[in-house]
Amino acid sequence: MVYLLLALGLAALLVGGTLLVRGASGIAAAFNVPNMIIGLTVVAFGTSMPELVINVTGAIRGETDIAFGNAVGSNLANFGLVLGIAAIMSPIYLQGQVVRREVPFLLLVTAILMVMAWDMPLTGTVPMIDRADAIILFLLFTVFIYFVVRDFVKESGDPVFAEAEHFPAPARKGLALNSILSIAGMALLMVGGTLTIENGSAIARLLEIPEVVVGIFIVAVGTSLPELVTSAIAAYKKETDLALGNIVGSNIFNSLVVLPAAGIIVPIPIPQGGVLDLAVGFGFVLVVIPLFLISGARLGRRAGAVIVATYLAYMVYRIAA
């Protein structure tokens, strides 16, 4: 029964996120917000709403291991699974300067998270993401937003912006209907978050495995499905800068908003194996950068297959450990 309820919770999160994105996009369109801005803000952040709801719900309920596993596991799934599958579908070419800057920024953010998790060797205290760490991460997010806005103003001809312009225009169904869709989406997100946290914890107890493993493997993969769909569609349409931009933007949002959102509510102890999870995530980003440089700004199908295989091997290790 708990497996069914967990599946229902994840389904509610995905449907709720979709409704929220549609409603919010429709409201933005009603106020004549350019389609490109909607694609790069509402759609990009909307795909990370399930992770945000999971983490806030987990923090409120004291299920911090699942909250940590969800945020970090989503980052692993985005680079190890979503990017790999997108590259297998269509080789990813890195053409624009926007994504070229965002990838190193994500590398820096991941490195900062690793340092924050090194409380024991650095200060001799219990490793955790406390409120001070969370505030620092939120401040870094404001820096990221500044550069996104600046890029939009100065480099509107960049491929990632040009590809975002091709996002399907939101249907103008009226402000009232879009508001209802948004409210229904938020309600489903809250219900889905509660079901996922409750039954994810129950499954961990039933299988006698750490809650962080449930968060990293089951919950994170489930909440990463919107990124998988968005990137797969972009790869199919050969809009590869947008496919990579969606993944990188989602990981930055997870690291600088989703994780600290829980840390603001209650300090998040780093669970057993958590530092290794962060290190593997750092490794994924670190490997992707030279891949683009060495192969002429291209991530091919073979490299994508290796990335997916590496991710799956690590997930098996985490479950078995």
C-alpha positions in Angstrom: 0.0 0.0 0.0 2.8 2.4 0.9 4.3 1.9 -2.6 1.0 2.9 -4.2 0.6 5.9 -2.0 4.2 7.0 -2.8 3.4 6.6 -6.5 0.2 8.7 -6.0 2.2 11.3 -4.2 4.7 11.6 -7.0 1.9 11.7 -9.6 0.2 14.5 -7.6 3.5 16.4 -7.6 4.0 16.0 -11.3 0.4 16.9 -12.2 0.4 19.7 -9.7 3.6 21.1 -11.1 2.3 20.9 -14.7 -1.0 22.7 -13.7 0.9 25.4 -11.9 3.2 26.0 -14.8 0.3 26.1 -17.3 -1.7 28.4 -15.0 1.2 30.7 -14.2 2.3 30.8 -17.9 -1.3 31.7 -18.9 -1.4 34.5 -16.3 1.9 35.8 -17.5 0.7 35.7 -21.1 -2.4 37.6 -20.2 -0.2 40.4 -19.0 1.7 40.3 -22.3 4.9 38.9 -20.9 7.1 37.7 -23.8 7.0 34.0 -24.5 10.8 33.8 -24.2 10.7 35.2 -20.6 8.0 32.7 -19.7 10.0 29.8 -21.1 13.2 30.8 -19.2 11.5 31.7 -15.9 8.1 30.2 -15.2 8.8 26.9 -17.1 12.3 26.6 -15.9 11.6 27.1 -12.2 8.2 25.4 -12.5 9.9 22.0 -13.3 11.7 22.3 -9.9 8.5 23.0 -7.9 8.1 19.3 -6.9 11.6 19.2 -5.4 10.9 22.5 -3.5 7.6 21.2 -2.1 9.2 17.9 -1.0 12.0 19.7 0.8 9.8 22.3 2.6 7.4 19.5 3.6 10.2 17.3 4.8 11.8 20.1 6.8 8.4 20.9 8.5 7.9 17.3 9.3 11.5 16.8 10.5 12.3 14.3 7.6 15.5 16.1 6.7 17.3 13.0 5.3 14.6 12.7 2.6 14.8 16.4 2.0 18.6 16.3 1.5 18.4 13.2 -0.6 15.7 14.7 -2.8 17.7 17.9 -3.6 21.1 16.3 -4.1 19.6 13.2 -5.8 17.7 15.4 -8.2 21.0 17.1 -9.2 22.6 13.7 -9.7 19.6 12.5 -11.8 19.6 15.6 -13.9 23.2 15.3 -14.9 23.6 11.5 -14.7 20.2 10.4 -16.2 18.5 13.4 -17.9 21.6 14.8 -19.6 22.8 11.3 -20.6 19.5 10.4 -22.1 19.2 13.7 -24.0 22.7 13.2 -25.4 21.8 9.7 -26.5 18.8 11.0 -28.3 20.7 13.8 -30.0 24.4 14.9 -29.5 24.4 18.1 -27.5 26.3 21.0 -29.0 27.3 23.9 -26.7 26.9 27.0 -28.9 25.9 29.9 -26.7 27.8 31.9 -24.1 25.0 31.8 -21.6 25.2 28.1 -20.9 29.0 28.3 -21.1 28.9 30.6 -18.1 26.2 28.7 -16.2 28.1 25.4 -16.2 31.2 26.8 -14.4 28.8 28.6 -12.0 27.1 25.3 -11.2 30.6 23.8 -10.6 31.3 26.6 -8.1 28.0 26.2 -6.4 28.5 22.4 -6.0 32.0 23.0 -4.6 30.6 25.5 -2.1 28.0 22.9 -1.0 30.8 20.4 -0.5 32.8 22.8 1.7 29.6 23.5 3.7 29.3 19.8 4.3 32.9 19.5 5.6 32.0 20.8 9.1 33.6 17.8 10.8 37.1 18.0 9.3 37.1 21.8 9.2 35.6 22.8 12.5 35.0 19.5 14.4 31.3 20.0 14.5 28.4 17.9 13.2 28.2 18.4 9.4 25.0 20.2 8.4 23.4 22.9 6.2 22.4 25.4 8.9 20.6 28.7 8.5 23.8 30.7 7.9 24.7 28.3 5.0 21.1 28.6 3.7 21.3 32.4 3.7 24.6 32.3 1.8 23.1 30.0 -0.8 20.1 32.3 -1.2 22.4 35.2 -1.7 24.3 33.3 -4.4 20.9 32.7 -6.1 20.4 36.5 -6.4 23.8 36.7 -8.1 22.7 34.0 -10.5 19.4 35.9 -11.3 21.4 39.1 -11.9 23.5 37.4 -14.5 20.4 35.8 -16.1 18.8 39.2 -16.4 21.9 40.8 -17.7 22.4 38.1 -20.3 18.8 38.6 -21.5 19.4 42.3 -21.9 22.8 42.1 -23.5 22.7 38.8 -25.4 19.2 38.3 -26.6 20.7 36.7 -29.8 22.2 33.8 -27.8 21.1 30.4 -29.0 19.5 29.5 -25.6 17.3 32.6 -25.8 16.5 32.0 -29.5 15.5 28.4 -28.7 13.4 29.5 -25.8 11.4 31.8 -28.1 10.1 28.6 -29.8 8.4 27.4 -26.6 4.7 26.8 -27.3 2.8 30.0 -26.5 0.6 29.6 -23.5 -3.1 29.3 -24.3 -4.9 32.5 -23.4 -7.8 30.9 -21.5 -8.6 33.9 -19.4 -7.2 35.1 -16.1 -9.9 33.3 -14.0 -9.3 29.9 -15.5 -5.5 30.2 -15.3 -5.8 31.3 -11.7 -7.9 28.2 -11.0 -5.3 26.0 -12.7 -2.5 27.6 -10.6 -4.5 27.1 -7.3 -5.3 23.5 -8.2 -1.6 22.9 -9.0 -0.5 24.3 -5.7 -3.1 22.2 -3.8 -1.9 19.0 -5.6 1.7 19.9 -4.9 1.0 20.1 -1.2 -1.0 16.9 -1.1 1.7 15.1 -3.2 4.5 16.4 -1.0 2.8 15.1 2.2 2.1 11.7 0.6 5.6 11.4 -0.7 7.3 12.3 2.5 5.1 10.1 4.7 5.3 7.0 2.5 8.9 7.5 1.5 9.8 7.3 5.2 7.5 4.2 5.6 9.3 2.5 2.7 12.7 3.2 4.3 11.6 1.6 7.5 10.0 -1.3 5.7 13.1 -2.1 3.7 15.4 -1.1 6.5 17.4 1.3 4.4 18.4 4.9 5.1 15.8 7.5 4.3 18.4 9.5 2.3 18.6 6.5 -0.1 14.9 6.7 -0.7 15.2 10.4 -1.3 18.1 10.0 -3.7 16.8 7.1 -5.7 13.0 7.0 -5.7 11.8 10.5 -4.8 14.6 12.4 -6.7 14.1 10.4 -9.9 10.3 10.8 -9.7 10.6 14.6 -9.2 13.1 14.9 -12.0 10.7 13.6 -14.6 9.6 17.1 -15.7 13.3 18.0 -16.5 13.6 14.7 -18.4 10.6 15.4 -20.5 11.6 19.0 -21.2 15.2 18.1 -22.1 14.1 15.2 -24.2 11.8 17.3 -26.2 14.5 20.0 -26.6 17.0 17.3 -27.7 14.5 15.8 -30.2 14.0 19.3 -31.7 17.8 19.7 -31.8 17.5 22.6 -29.4 20.5 21.3 -27.4 21.5 24.5 -25.8 18.0 24.7 -24.2 18.2 21.0 -23.2 21.5 21.6 -21.3 20.3 25.0 -20.0 17.2 23.4 -18.5 19.3 20.8 -16.7 21.9 23.3 -15.4 19.3 25.9 -14.4 17.3 23.2 -12.5 20.5 22.1 -10.6 21.3 25.7 -9.7 17.7 26.1 -8.5 17.9 22.9 -6.5 21.2 23.9 -4.9 20.5 27.6 -4.2 16.7 27.5 -3.5 15.4 24.0 -2.8 18.0 22.9 -0.4 18.4 26.2 1.6 14.6 26.5 1.7 14.6 23.5 4.0 17.7 24.7 5.8 16.0 28.0 6.7 13.1 26.0 8.4 15.4 23.6 10.2 19.1 22.9 10.0 19.7 19.9 7.8 22.3 17.3 9.1 24.4 15.8 6.3 23.3 12.1 6.3 25.7 9.2 6.0 27.1 9.2 2.5 25.9 12.7 1.9 29.3 14.1 1.3 30.0 11.4 -1.2 26.8 12.3 -3.0 27.9 15.9 -3.3 31.3 14.8 -4.5 29.8 12.6 -7.2 27.6 15.5 -8.3 30.7 17.7 -8.5 32.4 15.0 -10.5 29.5 14.9 -13.1 29.8 18.6 -13.6 33.6 18.5 -13.7 33.6 15.7 -16.3 31.1 17.5 -18.6 33.2 20.7 -18.9 36.3 19.1 -20.5 34.0 16.9 -22.6 32.7 20.0 -24.3 36.1 21.5 -24.6 37.9 18.4 -25.9 35.3 17.3 -28.4 34.6 20.7 -29.9 31.7 21.7 -27.7 29.9 18.5 -28.2 28.5 15.8 -25.9 28.0 12.7 -28.1 25.9 9.6 -27.8 28.7 7.4 -26.5 29.6 9.9 -23.8 25.8 10.1 -22.9 25.7 6.3 -22.6 28.8 6.3 -20.3 27.2 9.1 -18.1 23.9 7.1 -17.7 25.8 3.9 -16.9 27.9 5.7 -14.3 24.8 7.1 -12.7 23.1 3.7 -12.6 26.2 2.1 -11.1 26.4 4.7 -8.4 22.7 4.3 -7.6 23.2 0.5 -7.2 26.2 1.2 -4.9 24.2 3.6 -2.8 21.3 1.1 -2.4 23.7 -1.8 -1.6 26.0 0.2 0.8 
